[in-house]
Amino acid sequence: RHHKSLFYMTKLRYLHAGDCGSLLASVHGVVTMSRIPSQVVLPFGYRISVRQLSDSEMDRRDPNADGIWDDSTKTIYVRKRLPVTRRRYILAHELGHAWLDWQHRHLDNGKAKT
């Protein structure tokens, strides 16, 4: 039976909230993921889907990209064939884009504030 993983991102920490087994490990206060989550939730319920795609699926979106943030669907796409360490790096990078989008939408009502 497959359970989707659900993560909450708060102040640069991931808190496991799913039923997927041991997905997080804390070593000396540092939290690491051992698998790629299927969903991440930012504050205020901003849900981000994470999809791992085959080469052909990724190439249809962008043949030069290993990761894509789609702000219209709030989805991060990651090239599945890559080693898990590379996919985690790509996920972190794309989460940076998602975080900026969340900040833009929820903290400044869509307008950059000075």
Residue pairs with C-beta under 8 A, 6 or more apart in sequence:
3 18
3 19
3 20
4 18
4 20
4 38
4 39
5 16
5 18
5 20
5 23
5 35
5 37
5 38
5 39
6 17
6 18
6 37
6 38
6 39
6 41
7 14
7 15
7 16
7 17
7 18
7 37
7 39
7 40
7 41
8 14
8 15
8 17
8 40
8 41
9 40
9 41
9 42
9 43
9 95
9 99
10 43
13 31
14 24
14 31
14 33
14 37
14 40
15 24
16 23
16 24
17 41
18 37
20 35
22 34
23 33
23 34
23 35
23 37
24 31
24 32
24 33
24 34
25 31
25 32
25 34
26 32
33 88
35 84
36 50
36 52
36 78
36 84
36 87
36 88
36 91
37 50
38 49
38 50
38 51
39 47
39 48
39 49
39 50
40 47
40 48
40 50
40 76
40 95
40 98
41 47
41 48
42 48
42 98
42 99
42 102
43 102
43 106
44 102
44 106
46 74
46 102
46 105
46 106
47 74
48 74
48 75
48 76
48 95
48 98
49 73
49 74
49 75
49 76
50 75
50 76
50 78
50 91
51 75
51 76
51 77
51 78
52 77
52 78
52 79
52 80
52 87
53 61
53 77
53 78
53 79
53 80
54 80
54 81
55 79
55 80
55 81
57 77
58 65
58 66
58 68
58 77
58 79
61 68
61 77
62 68
65 79
66 78
66 79
66 82
66 86
66 90
67 76
67 77
67 78
67 79
67 90
67 91
67 93
67 94
68 76
68 77
68 94
69 75
69 76
69 94
69 97
69 98
69 101
70 76
70 77
71 97
71 98
71 101
74 98
76 91
76 94
76 95
76 98
78 87
78 90
78 91
78 94
79 87
79 90
80 87
82 90
104 110
104 112
